[in-house]
Amino acid sequence: MGNSPLLNSVRDAIRVRHYSIRTEQAYLSWIKQFIWFNKKQHPRHLGAKEIGRFLTYLACERLAAPTTQNQALNALVFLYEKVMDRKLGEIPMY
């Protein structure tokens, strides 16, 4: 997935905004995990419902700290709003 057009677009959007390299790495990692969690579906076929399920999985199954969950959420909001130009609306928690 390293040469994915989607991930390249994410990298470009991050670099244009002068985010740190660590933020870039973290955001790319969360986006990849989200895609894998959703059986490798492209995010254009997914939305707020799937993000909610992913965050619930992080909290309940992986026991991720709230700050970790927040970083994952920020990465996915960045993907949808800044890269894909798509508003998510309210994200349900399961």
Rosetta blueprint (number, residue, H / E / L):
1 M L
2 G L
3 N L
4 S L
5 P H
6 L H
7 L H
8 N H
9 S H
10 V H
11 R H
12 D H
13 A H
14 I H
15 R H
16 V H
17 R L
18 H L
19 Y L
20 S L
21 I H
22 R H
23 T H
24 E H
25 Q H
26 A H
27 Y H
28 L H
29 S H
30 W H
31 I H
32 K H
33 Q H
34 F H
35 I H
36 W H
37 F H
38 N L
39 K L
40 K L
41 Q L
42 H L
43 P H
44 R H
45 H H
46 L L
47 G L
48 A H
49 K H
50 E H
51 I H
52 G H
53 R H
54 F H
55 L H
56 T H
57 Y H
58 L H
59 A H
60 C H
61 E L
62 R L
63 L L
64 A L
65 A L
66 P H
67 T H
68 T H
69 Q H
70 N H
71 Q H
72 A H
73 L H
74 N H
75 A H
76 L H
77 V H
78 F H
79 L H
80 Y H
81 E H
82 K H
83 V H
84 M L
85 D L
86 R L
87 K L
88 L L
89 G L
90 E L
91 I L
92 P L
93 M L
94 Y L
